[in-house]
Amino acid sequence: MKNQKLVVGLVAVLVLVGFFAAAFFYNQSQNEKYGFLAQENAETFVRPHSPTMGPKDAKVYLVEYLDPECESCRMFFPPVKQIMKDFEGQIRLVVRYIPYHGNSKFVIALLEAARKQDKFWETIEVSFRTQPQWGSHHHPQPEKLWEFIKEVDGLDIAKLKEDMKDPAIQEVIKIDMKDAQTLGVRGTPTFFVNGKKLEQFGVEPLRAMIKAELAK
């Protein structure tokens, strides 16, 4: 009887050891598969509502906090676009908002409304390119954007104006601003590469950081 109990006890211990070992290796495989997205705070970087470009299984997640009325964000837009092209299929770009300027919330609402028509990237490109005309800090004229975005092929302006009223857009802005505060974002653009903040501001440091993550 004692031997039988001993055998049962040993089997129970082995089952538990096997369970914890399996759980450990599963978590390891998940970390390898999803990278920093397996971290508990990953949602602070990437929200379900965030505009994204690139495959979900990309090795690098590039999170950019931007302000559509920010001049530096406008200057970074073409290089970031080129980086996405140079490392096609290897990066997922995630856009987060932080409206520092007076007309930023208006433009964000416009972008989010355009996203409902699958025209986000075309619209943000036009917005940045024409920013000097509508977003001058001395004499901002955001109403000019209505003329500029007409060049976005297939964009329904009447529907866009209606969708801009959706209160969910303001909730998106609120969540992004709260996450920005949590992450210590103090200016735009601010970049995170696989959850790590780009400390040395510049296109080349950003490119180097992405290359280092891809090389892992």
MDAnalysis code that builds the backbone (N, CA, C; Angstrom):
import MDAnalysis as mda
import numpy as np

u = mda.Universe.empty(648, n_residues=216, atom_resindex=np.repeat(np.arange(216), 3), trajectory=True)
u.add_TopologyAttr("name", ["N", "CA", "C"] * 216)
u.add_TopologyAttr("resid", np.arange(1, 217))
u.add_TopologyAttr("resname", ["MET", "LYS", "ASN", "GLN", "LYS", "LEU", "VAL", "VAL", "GLY", "LEU", "VAL", "ALA", "VAL", "LEU", "VAL", "LEU", "VAL", "GLY", "PHE", "PHE", "ALA", "ALA", "ALA", "PHE", "PHE", "TYR", "ASN", "GLN", "SER", "GLN", "ASN", "GLU", "LYS", "TYR", "GLY", "PHE", "LEU", "ALA", "GLN", "GLU", "ASN", "ALA", "GLU", "THR", "PHE", "VAL", "ARG", "PRO", "HIS", "SER", "PRO", "THR", "MET", "GLY", "PRO", "LYS", "ASP", "ALA", "LYS", "VAL", "TYR", "LEU", "VAL", "GLU", "TYR", "LEU", "ASP", "PRO", "GLU", "CYS", "GLU", "SER", "CYS", "ARG", "MET", "PHE", "PHE", "PRO", "PRO", "VAL", "LYS", "GLN", "ILE", "MET", "LYS", "ASP", "PHE", "GLU", "GLY", "GLN", "ILE", "ARG", "LEU", "VAL", "VAL", "ARG", "TYR", "ILE", "PRO", "TYR", "HIS", "GLY", "ASN", "SER", "LYS", "PHE", "VAL", "ILE", "ALA", "LEU", "LEU", "GLU", "ALA", "ALA", "ARG", "LYS", "GLN", "ASP", "LYS", "PHE", "TRP", "GLU", "THR", "ILE", "GLU", "VAL", "SER", "PHE", "ARG", "THR", "GLN", "PRO", "GLN", "TRP", "GLY", "SER", "HIS", "HIS", "HIS", "PRO", "GLN", "PRO", "GLU", "LYS", "LEU", "TRP", "GLU", "PHE", "ILE", "LYS", "GLU", "VAL", "ASP", "GLY", "LEU", "ASP", "ILE", "ALA", "LYS", "LEU", "LYS", "GLU", "ASP", "MET", "LYS", "ASP", "PRO", "ALA", "ILE", "GLN", "GLU", "VAL", "ILE", "LYS", "ILE", "ASP", "MET", "LYS", "ASP", "ALA", "GLN", "THR", "LEU", "GLY", "VAL", "ARG", "GLY", "THR", "PRO", "THR", "PHE", "PHE", "VAL", "ASN", "GLY", "LYS", "LYS", "LEU", "GLU", "GLN", "PHE", "GLY", "VAL", "GLU", "PRO", "LEU", "ARG", "ALA", "MET", "ILE", "LYS", "ALA", "GLU", "LEU", "ALA", "LYS"])
u.atoms.positions = np.array([
    [0.820, -1.203, 0.000],
    [0.000, 0.000, 0.000],
    [0.864, 1.267, 0.000],
    [1.931, 1.243, 0.869],
    [2.817, 2.400, 0.941],
    [3.505, 2.649, -0.392],
    [3.947, 1.537, -1.019],
    [4.621, 1.669, -2.323],
    [3.673, 2.257, -3.377],
    [2.415, 1.805, -3.267],
    [1.424, 2.300, -4.229],
    [1.208, 3.799, -4.067],
    [1.112, 4.234, -2.789],
    [0.933, 5.662, -2.514],
    [2.138, 6.468, -2.981],
    [3.337, 5.849, -2.788],
    [4.574, 6.526, -3.208],
    [4.599, 6.714, -4.722],
    [4.166, 5.670, -5.437],
    [4.141, 5.731, -6.903],
    [3.149, 6.797, -7.370],
    [1.962, 6.807, -6.722],
    [0.937, 7.798, -7.084],
    [1.458, 9.206, -6.827],
    [2.149, 9.385, -5.686],
    [2.709, 10.696, -5.356],
    [3.751, 11.144, -6.358],
    [4.615, 10.195, -6.753],
    [5.657, 10.505, -7.735],
    [5.045, 10.885, -9.084],
    [4.005, 10.148, -9.461],
    [3.326, 10.445, -10.733],
    [2.717, 11.842, -10.691],
    [2.102, 12.184, -9.549],
    [1.489, 13.505, -9.401],
    [2.535, 14.603, -9.515],
    [3.695, 14.388, -8.868],
    [4.792, 15.360, -8.929],
    [5.284, 15.515, -10.358],
    [5.449, 14.385, -11.053],
    [5.939, 14.419, -12.439],
    [4.946, 15.143, -13.355],
    [3.641, 14.929, -13.090],
    [2.616, 15.606, -13.888],
    [2.697, 17.114, -13.681],
    [2.879, 17.536, -12.413],
    [2.994, 18.960, -12.119],
    [4.235, 19.556, -12.755],
    [5.354, 18.842, -12.643],
    [6.599, 19.306, -13.254],
    [6.425, 19.454, -14.760],
    [5.771, 18.441, -15.351],
    [5.531, 18.485, -16.788],
    [4.652, 19.654, -17.184],
    [3.641, 19.933, -16.359],
    [2.726, 21.044, -16.627],
    [3.457, 22.378, -16.602],
    [4.244, 22.588, -15.536],
    [4.972, 23.863, -15.413],
    [6.043, 24.001, -16.494],
    [6.662, 22.881, -16.855],
    [7.667, 22.922, -17.919],
    [7.012, 23.298, -19.251],
    [5.845, 22.698, -19.499],
    [5.121, 22.998, -20.737],
    [4.703, 24.459, -20.768],
    [4.221, 24.964, -19.621],
    [3.816, 26.367, -19.529],
    [4.998, 27.287, -19.771],
    [6.167, 26.922, -19.203],
    [7.371, 27.738, -19.380],
    [7.771, 27.803, -20.848],
    [7.819, 26.640, -21.497],
    [8.239, 26.615, -22.898],
    [7.205, 27.273, -23.814],
    [5.926, 27.177, -23.418],
    [4.884, 27.854, -24.198],
    [5.076, 29.362, -24.125],
    [5.306, 29.862, -22.913],
    [5.534, 31.306, -22.747],
    [6.769, 31.761, -23.501],
    [7.808, 30.918, -23.477],
    [9.024, 31.243, -24.224],
    [8.732, 31.337, -25.713],
    [7.953, 30.369, -26.210],
    [7.635, 30.370, -27.641],
    [6.761, 31.564, -28.010],
    [5.844, 31.949, -27.089],
    [5.007, 33.116, -27.330],
    [5.848, 34.389, -27.386],
    [6.818, 34.489, -26.473],
    [7.710, 35.655, -26.465],
    [8.506, 35.742, -27.756],
    [8.962, 34.582, -28.236],
    [9.727, 34.566, -29.488],
    [8.830, 34.921, -30.668],
    [7.589, 34.456, -30.614],
    [6.670, 34.680, -31.723],
    [6.191, 36.120, -31.781],
    [5.837, 36.675, -30.620],
    [5.232, 37.992, -30.579],
    [6.157, 39.088, -30.089],
    [7.356, 38.737, -29.684],
    [8.310, 39.735, -29.248],
    [7.779, 40.553, -28.090],
    [7.958, 41.868, -28.187],
    [7.547, 42.732, -27.082],
    [6.031, 42.748, -26.891],
    [5.272, 42.297, -27.888],
    [3.818, 42.273, -27.771],
    [3.341, 41.276, -26.720],
    [4.232, 40.363, -26.308],
    [3.883, 39.401, -25.264],
    [3.998, 40.022, -23.875],
    [4.571, 41.206, -23.791],
    [4.723, 41.867, -22.496],
    [3.361, 42.326, -21.983],
    [3.264, 42.420, -20.668],
    [1.999, 42.793, -20.043],
    [1.560, 44.211, -20.423],
    [2.526, 45.108, -20.643],
    [2.184, 46.505, -20.935],
    [2.132, 46.801, -22.429],
    [2.090, 45.760, -23.253],
    [2.155, 45.964, -24.706],
    [0.997, 46.814, -25.219],
    [-0.169, 46.703, -24.594],
    [-1.334, 47.449, -25.074],
    [-1.154, 48.955, -24.903],
    [-0.251, 49.347, -23.989],
    [0.031, 50.773, -23.825],
    [0.647, 51.344, -25.097],
    [1.352, 50.489, -25.845],
    [1.984, 50.910, -27.089],
    [1.035, 50.765, -28.287],
    [0.314, 49.661, -28.324],
    [-0.521, 49.342, -29.483],
    [-1.955, 49.092, -29.027],
    [-2.838, 49.992, -29.370],
    [-4.253, 49.844, -29.041],
    [-5.020, 49.302, -30.246],
    [-6.131, 48.604, -30.006],
    [-6.922, 48.088, -31.137],
    [-7.394, 49.179, -32.091],
    [-7.531, 50.419, -31.572],
    [-8.038, 51.507, -32.425],
    [-6.942, 52.181, -33.252],
    [-5.692, 51.829, -33.031],
    [-4.583, 52.558, -33.662],
    [-4.469, 52.270, -35.160],
    [-4.271, 53.315, -35.991],
    [-3.987, 53.095, -37.405],
    [-2.662, 52.352, -37.566],
    [-2.633, 51.354, -38.419],
    [-1.428, 50.552, -38.602],
    [-1.150, 50.306, -40.079],
    [0.123, 50.032, -40.343],
    [0.556, 49.651, -41.692],
    [1.620, 48.566, -41.551],
    [1.499, 47.503, -42.336],
    [2.469, 46.418, -42.257],
    [1.865, 45.180, -41.619],
    [2.521, 44.024, -41.789],
    [1.961, 42.752, -41.304],
    [1.912, 42.641, -39.786],
    [0.906, 41.934, -39.281],
    [0.759, 41.738, -37.838],
    [1.903, 40.914, -37.253],
    [2.472, 40.040, -38.060],
    [3.559, 39.187, -37.565],
    [4.940, 39.785, -37.857],
    [4.991, 41.091, -38.085],
    [6.267, 41.765, -38.356],
    [7.215, 41.601, -37.170],
    [8.499, 41.518, -37.462],
    [9.495, 41.361, -36.405],
    [9.670, 42.641, -35.604],
    [9.412, 43.776, -36.248],
    [9.568, 45.081, -35.580],
    [8.250, 45.836, -35.603],
    [7.845, 46.308, -34.428],
    [6.704, 47.209, -34.315],
    [7.250, 48.612, -34.061],
    [6.963, 49.506, -34.997],
    [7.411, 50.893, -34.900],
    [6.212, 51.754, -34.513],
    [6.232, 52.246, -33.275],
    [5.138, 53.068, -32.770],
    [5.556, 54.530, -32.824],
    [4.746, 55.333, -33.494],
    [5.052, 56.760, -33.612],
    [3.940, 57.600, -32.994],
    [4.304, 58.386, -31.996],
    [3.395, 59.389, -31.461],
    [3.573, 60.652, -32.290],
    [2.489, 61.105, -32.907],
    [2.596, 62.273, -33.780],
    [1.467, 63.262, -33.546],
    [1.715, 64.470, -34.029],
    [0.746, 65.555, -34.026],
    [0.670, 66.035, -35.473],
    [-0.504, 65.971, -36.113],
    [-0.596, 66.337, -37.530],
    [-0.260, 67.790, -37.839],
    [-0.212, 68.644, -36.790],
    [0.149, 70.045, -37.016],
    [1.608, 70.321, -36.635],
    [2.332, 69.269, -36.274],
    [3.739, 69.390, -35.854],
    [4.654, 69.409, -37.082],
    [5.524, 70.412, -37.159],
    [6.424, 70.543, -38.309],
    [7.428, 69.395, -38.373],
    [7.935, 68.964, -37.216],
    [8.904, 67.860, -37.192],
    [8.250, 66.559, -37.651],
    [6.985, 66.360, -37.302],
    [6.260, 65.165, -37.758],
    [6.136, 65.174, -39.279],
    [5.879, 66.365, -39.826],
    [5.805, 66.496, -41.294],
    [7.139, 66.140, -41.932],
    [8.238, 66.591, -41.323],
    [9.564, 66.314, -41.878],
    [9.923, 64.834, -41.780],
    [9.425, 64.155, -40.745],
    [9.737, 62.736, -40.569],
    [8.870, 61.821, -41.425],
    [7.757, 62.325, -41.918],
    [6.827, 61.462, -42.646],
    [7.468, 60.793, -43.873],
    [8.147, 61.544, -44.762],
    [8.775, 60.885, -45.918],
    [9.855, 59.862, -45.528],
    [10.766, 60.167, -44.566],
    [11.762, 59.160, -44.190],
    [11.146, 57.892, -43.594],
    [10.099, 58.049, -42.784],
    [9.437, 56.871, -42.209],
    [8.803, 56.044, -43.325],
    [8.215, 56.727, -44.292],
    [7.629, 56.039, -45.449],
    [8.702, 55.264, -46.211],
    [9.898, 55.859, -46.337],
    [10.999, 55.199, -47.027],
    [11.504, 54.000, -46.227],
    [11.559, 54.134, -44.916],
    [11.972, 53.022, -44.054],
    [11.006, 51.842, -44.217],
    [9.715, 52.127, -44.272],
    [8.721, 51.069, -44.471],
    [8.926, 50.371, -45.808],
    [9.348, 51.138, -46.798],
    [9.606, 50.567, -48.120],
    [10.895, 49.746, -48.126],
    [11.933, 50.272, -47.471],
    [13.227, 49.585, -47.448],
    [13.172, 48.250, -46.701],
    [12.320, 48.190, -45.669],
    [12.191, 46.967, -44.874],
    [10.784, 46.388, -45.024],
    [10.330, 46.364, -46.257],
    [8.970, 45.924, -46.551],
    [8.680, 44.531, -45.988],
    [7.544, 44.423, -45.311],
    [7.142, 43.136, -44.751],
    [7.764, 42.800, -43.415],
    [8.677, 43.647, -42.926],
    [9.379, 43.362, -41.673],
    [8.985, 44.310, -40.537],
    [8.235, 45.380, -40.875],
    [7.874, 46.393, -39.885],
    [6.361, 46.616, -39.907],
    [5.797, 46.788, -38.731],
    [4.409, 47.234, -38.609],
    [4.428, 48.611, -37.958],
    [3.967, 49.600, -38.687],
    [3.923, 50.979, -38.198],
    [2.602, 51.218, -37.472],
    [2.713, 51.775, -36.280],
    [1.528, 52.062, -35.460],
    [1.501, 53.560, -35.156],
    [0.400, 54.224, -35.507],
    [0.272, 55.663, -35.273],
    [-0.534, 55.913, -33.999],
    [0.026, 56.742, -33.125],
    [-0.679, 57.207, -31.926],
    [-0.721, 58.727, -31.968],
    [-1.755, 59.308, -31.383],
    [-1.949, 60.759, -31.453],
    [-1.606, 61.445, -30.141],
    [-1.026, 62.627, -30.271],
    [-0.886, 63.509, -29.116],
    [-1.005, 64.947, -29.625],
    [-2.171, 65.566, -29.458],
    [-2.442, 66.883, -30.032],
    [-1.896, 68.036, -29.187],
    [-0.739, 68.523, -29.571],
    [-0.117, 69.637, -28.853],
    [-0.558, 70.999, -29.400],
    [-0.935, 71.039, -30.673],
    [-1.245, 72.308, -31.324],
    [-2.750, 72.585, -31.354],
    [-3.085, 73.833, -31.644],
    [-4.465, 74.289, -31.551],
    [-5.465, 73.596, -32.450],
    [-5.041, 73.229, -33.668],
    [-5.967, 72.619, -34.620],
    [-5.781, 71.116, -34.769],
    [-4.954, 70.536, -33.922],
    [-4.604, 69.118, -34.060],
    [-5.804, 68.192, -33.903],
    [-6.677, 68.486, -32.931],
    [-7.830, 67.608, -32.705],
    [-8.770, 67.624, -33.905],
    [-8.894, 68.785, -34.548],
    [-9.711, 68.879, -35.760],
    [-9.136, 67.980, -36.857],
    [-7.815, 68.045, -37.055],
    [-7.173, 67.254, -38.113],
    [-7.214, 65.767, -37.772],
    [-7.037, 65.429, -36.500],
    [-7.122, 64.021, -36.091],
    [-8.517, 63.471, -36.387],
    [-9.543, 64.264, -36.080],
    [-10.914, 63.836, -36.377],
    [-11.092, 63.617, -37.874],
    [-10.496, 64.489, -38.670],
    [-10.558, 64.363, -40.124],
    [-9.869, 63.066, -40.578],
    [-8.703, 62.789, -40.009],
    [-7.962, 61.575, -40.362],
    [-8.718, 60.315, -39.974],
    [-9.304, 60.336, -38.774],
    [-10.052, 59.172, -38.308],
    [-11.299, 58.944, -39.155],
    [-11.943, 60.026, -39.565],
    [-13.103, 59.899, -40.443],
    [-12.685, 59.346, -41.802],
    [-11.532, 59.785, -42.296],
    [-11.011, 59.266, -43.571],
    [-10.682, 57.782, -43.447],
    [-10.252, 57.370, -42.257],
    [-9.906, 55.952, -42.047],
    [-11.136, 55.061, -42.213],
    [-12.302, 55.578, -41.888],
    [-13.531, 54.797, -42.066],
    [-13.795, 54.505, -43.539],
    [-13.151, 55.277, -44.421],
    [-13.267, 55.048, -45.864],
    [-12.002, 54.390, -46.428],
    [-11.156, 53.891, -45.512],
    [-9.867, 53.279, -45.905],
    [-8.992, 54.265, -46.671],
    [-9.028, 55.523, -46.248],
    [-8.247, 56.566, -46.908],
    [-7.330, 57.285, -45.915],
    [-6.983, 56.621, -44.824],
    [-6.179, 57.276, -43.784],
    [-4.810, 57.695, -44.303],
    [-4.080, 56.759, -44.912],
    [-2.694, 57.037, -45.296],
    [-2.607, 58.074, -46.413],
    [-3.550, 58.020, -47.349],
    [-3.572, 59.025, -48.411],
    [-3.870, 60.417, -47.828],
    [-4.782, 60.450, -46.840],
    [-5.197, 61.733, -46.262],
    [-4.116, 62.334, -45.378],
    [-3.443, 61.498, -44.597],
    [-2.386, 62.040, -43.742],
    [-1.211, 62.526, -44.586],
    [-0.972, 61.872, -45.716],
    [0.108, 62.311, -46.602],
    [-0.192, 63.699, -47.170],
    [-1.428, 63.901, -47.628],
    [-1.824, 65.213, -48.139],
    [-1.773, 66.258, -47.024],
    [-2.207, 65.883, -45.838],
    [-2.222, 66.817, -44.701],
    [-0.820, 67.291, -44.342],
    [0.127, 66.358, -44.320],
    [1.506, 66.747, -44.004],
    [2.124, 67.570, -45.133],
    [1.866, 67.175, -46.363],
    [2.476, 67.878, -47.496],
    [1.995, 69.323, -47.574],
    [0.724, 69.554, -47.232],
    [0.147, 70.900, -47.333],
    [0.145, 71.640, -45.989],
    [0.760, 71.041, -44.986],
    [0.763, 71.640, -43.643],
    [1.230, 73.097, -43.616],
    [2.284, 73.480, -44.373],
    [2.720, 74.890, -44.341],
    [1.615, 75.863, -44.758],
    [0.663, 75.392, -45.584],
    [-0.416, 76.266, -46.039],
    [-1.547, 76.385, -45.014],
    [-1.875, 75.295, -44.355],
    [-3.016, 75.334, -43.433],
    [-2.612, 75.405, -41.958],
    [-1.351, 75.035, -41.649],
    [-0.963, 74.920, -40.250],
    [0.062, 75.921, -39.778],
    [0.176, 77.047, -40.454],
    [1.133, 78.069, -40.029],
    [0.835, 78.498, -38.594],
    [1.884, 78.496, -37.744],
    [1.679, 78.849, -36.340],
    [1.260, 80.306, -36.167],
    [1.656, 81.164, -37.096],
    [1.310, 82.578, -37.006],
    [-0.096, 82.868, -37.544],
    [-0.501, 82.069, -38.535],
    [-1.825, 82.305, -39.122],
    [-2.416, 80.971, -39.616],
    [-2.787, 80.085, -38.679],
    [-3.321, 78.777, -39.077],
    [-4.670, 78.910, -39.773],
    [-4.844, 78.126, -40.825],
    [-6.091, 78.137, -41.587],
    [-6.517, 76.697, -41.881],
    [-6.929, 75.959, -40.871],
    [-7.262, 74.541, -41.049],
    [-8.383, 74.297, -42.051],
    [-9.242, 75.300, -42.256],
    [-10.340, 75.143, -43.215],
    [-9.826, 74.899, -44.642],
    [-8.575, 75.293, -44.900],
    [-7.991, 75.053, -46.229],
    [-7.842, 73.563, -46.540],
    [-7.804, 72.763, -45.484],
    [-7.656, 71.317, -45.684],
    [-8.790, 70.734, -46.524],
    [-9.964, 71.340, -46.435],
    [-11.093, 70.829, -47.216],
    [-10.794, 70.847, -48.708],
    [-10.075, 71.866, -49.144],
    [-9.706, 71.936, -50.562],
    [-8.593, 70.951, -50.883],
    [-7.602, 70.875, -49.986],
    [-6.439, 70.020, -50.253],
    [-6.803, 68.540, -50.318],
    [-7.688, 68.093, -49.426],
    [-7.976, 66.647, -49.382],
    [-8.883, 66.190, -50.519],
    [-9.363, 67.136, -51.332],
    [-10.155, 66.740, -52.498],
    [-9.335, 65.928, -53.489],
    [-7.998, 66.054, -53.370],
    [-7.153, 65.294, -54.297],
    [-7.038, 63.820, -53.897],
    [-7.536, 63.452, -52.713],
    [-7.534, 62.042, -52.306],
    [-8.607, 61.315, -53.102],
    [-8.180, 60.462, -53.987],
    [-9.081, 59.779, -54.906],
    [-10.117, 58.935, -54.155],
    [-11.390, 59.196, -54.459],
    [-12.465, 58.386, -53.893],
    [-12.926, 58.798, -52.505],
    [-12.366, 59.862, -51.947],
    [-12.748, 60.294, -50.607],
    [-14.083, 61.046, -50.665],
    [-15.067, 60.550, -49.918],
    [-16.390, 61.164, -49.851],
    [-16.342, 62.249, -48.776],
    [-16.282, 63.506, -49.202],
    [-16.121, 64.625, -48.268],
    [-17.352, 64.801, -47.390],
    [-18.536, 64.643, -47.946],
    [-19.773, 64.808, -47.173],
    [-19.842, 63.766, -46.052],
    [-19.513, 62.531, -46.379],
    [-19.510, 61.465, -45.371],
    [-18.429, 61.722, -44.329],
    [-17.282, 62.198, -44.785],
    [-16.179, 62.495, -43.877],
    [-16.591, 63.543, -42.843],
    [-17.252, 64.594, -43.294],
    [-17.685, 65.666, -42.381],
    [-18.655, 65.137, -41.331],
    [-19.497, 64.206, -41.748],
    [-20.464, 63.618, -40.811],
    [-19.756, 62.693, -39.815],
    [-18.829, 61.870, -40.327],
    [-18.116, 60.911, -39.468],
    [-17.198, 61.595, -38.468],
    [-16.768, 62.803, -38.773],
    [-15.903, 63.544, -37.857],
    [-16.587, 63.856, -36.523],
    [-17.916, 63.802, -36.512],
    [-18.692, 64.116, -35.311],
    [-18.764, 62.941, -34.340],
    [-18.285, 61.780, -34.769],
    [-18.357, 60.574, -33.931],
    [-17.618, 60.801, -32.612],
    [-18.307, 60.706, -31.465],
    [-17.652, 60.930, -30.166],
    [-16.559, 59.919, -29.849],
    [-16.578, 58.772, -30.537],
    [-15.544, 57.754, -30.307],
    [-14.156, 58.279, -30.664],
    [-14.088, 59.244, -31.582],
    [-12.797, 59.815, -31.989],
    [-12.154, 60.553, -30.820],
    [-12.949, 61.280, -30.069],
    [-12.412, 61.997, -28.906],
    [-11.938, 61.023, -27.830],
    [-12.590, 59.862, -27.753],
    [-12.169, 58.830, -26.801],
    [-10.815, 58.251, -27.215],
    [-10.617, 58.079, -28.518],
    [-9.330, 57.614, -29.048],
    [-8.218, 58.579, -28.647],
    [-8.471, 59.866, -28.827],
    [-7.487, 60.895, -28.474],
    [-7.176, 60.847, -26.979],
    [-8.225, 60.688, -26.175],
    [-8.062, 60.654, -24.721],
    [-7.184, 59.464, -24.294],
    [-7.443, 58.299, -24.873],
    [-6.661, 57.098, -24.541],
    [-5.213, 57.268, -24.974],
    [-5.016, 57.807, -26.179],
    [-3.650, 58.005, -26.680],
    [-2.870, 58.971, -25.794],
    [-3.521, 60.024, -25.361],
    [-2.855, 61.005, -24.505],
    [-2.497, 60.401, -23.140],
    [-3.380, 59.563, -22.618],
    [-3.119, 58.907, -21.337],
    [-1.944, 57.946, -21.462],
    [-1.926, 57.165, -22.556],
    [-0.811, 56.243, -22.792],
    [0.498, 57.007, -22.982],
    [0.416, 58.141, -23.672],
    [1.609, 58.965, -23.894],
    [2.191, 59.425, -22.558],
    [1.317, 59.805, -21.658],
    [1.767, 60.230, -20.330],
    [2.430, 59.070, -19.591],
    [1.840, 57.897, -19.672],
    [2.392, 56.699, -19.035],
    [3.780, 56.375, -19.584],
    [3.947, 56.564, -20.901],
    [5.205, 56.219, -21.565],
    [6.237, 57.346, -21.517],
    [5.862, 58.466, -20.936],
    [6.803, 59.577, -20.812],
    [7.040, 60.344, -22.092],
    [6.039, 60.365, -22.974],
    [6.154, 61.129, -24.220],
    [6.025, 62.616, -23.906],
    [7.021, 63.389, -24.357],
    [7.021, 64.827, -24.060],
    [7.166, 65.698, -25.311],
    [7.188, 65.071, -26.465],
    [7.309, 65.831, -27.699],
    [6.954, 64.949, -28.882],
    [6.811, 65.586, -30.031],
    [6.493, 64.829, -31.246],
    [7.481, 65.172, -32.362],
    [7.797, 64.182, -33.203],
    [7.389, 62.787, -33.061],
    [8.236, 62.057, -32.018],
    [7.611, 61.109, -31.334],
    [8.330, 60.210, -30.426],
    [8.151, 58.794, -30.954],
    [9.260, 58.066, -31.066],
    [9.229, 56.721, -31.632],
    [9.581, 55.671, -30.578],
    [8.922, 54.517, -30.698],
    [9.249, 53.343, -29.905],
    [9.467, 52.183, -30.878],
    [10.587, 51.497, -30.739],
    [10.895, 50.346, -31.585],
    [10.841, 49.106, -30.708],
    [9.832, 48.274, -30.954],
    [9.596, 47.094, -30.105],
    [9.568, 47.467, -28.626],
    [8.883, 48.556, -28.337],
    [8.697, 48.967, -26.956],
    [9.827, 49.773, -26.358],
    [10.907, 49.994, -27.137],
    [12.048, 50.766, -26.638],
    [12.015, 52.163, -27.251],
    [12.145, 53.162, -26.413],
    [12.079, 54.545, -26.878],
    [13.344, 54.944, -27.623],
    [13.155, 55.641, -28.739],
    [14.290, 56.192, -29.479],
    [14.801, 57.408, -28.722],
    [15.971, 57.277, -28.127],
    [16.509, 58.355, -27.280],
    [17.263, 59.401, -28.084],
    [17.983, 58.946, -29.136],
    [18.760, 59.873, -29.966],
    [17.906, 60.283, -31.163],
    [17.379, 61.487, -31.121],
    [16.428, 61.946, -32.122],
    [17.082, 62.076, -33.493],
    [16.453, 61.479, -34.498],
    [16.967, 61.590, -35.856],
    [16.593, 60.385, -36.693],
    [16.598, 60.557, -38.015],
    [16.222, 59.485, -38.929],
    [17.234, 58.343, -38.894],
    [18.519, 58.668, -38.920],
    [19.544, 57.621, -38.942],
    [19.573, 56.803, -37.651],
    [19.480, 57.455, -36.469],
    [19.377, 56.654, -35.244],
    [18.153, 55.734, -35.244],
    [17.049, 56.214, -35.810],
    [15.843, 55.396, -35.900],
    [16.092, 54.192, -36.805],
    [16.685, 54.438, -37.942],
    [16.994, 53.355, -38.882],
    [17.944, 52.338, -38.245],
    [18.945, 52.836, -37.524],
    [19.919, 51.953, -36.873],
    [19.248, 51.090, -35.805],
    [18.324, 51.673, -35.065],
    [17.624, 50.936, -34.019],
    [16.749, 49.836, -34.613],
    [16.108, 50.135, -35.726],
    [15.285, 49.141, -36.413],
    [16.152, 47.995, -36.931],
    [17.291, 48.340, -37.524],
    [18.209, 47.311, -38.029],
    [18.680, 46.404, -36.907],
    [18.970, 46.993, -35.750],
    [19.442, 46.206, -34.607],
    [18.366, 45.225, -34.147],
    [17.107, 45.651, -34.161],
    [16.009, 44.751, -33.755],
    [15.807, 43.654, -34.794],
    [15.938, 43.998, -36.058],
    [15.767, 42.987, -37.114],
    [16.885, 41.953, -37.101],
    [18.042, 42.360, -36.629],
    [19.202, 41.458, -36.601],
    [19.144, 40.451, -35.470],
    [18.269, 40.672, -34.498],
    [18.183, 39.757, -33.339],
    [17.639, 38.409, -33.749],
])
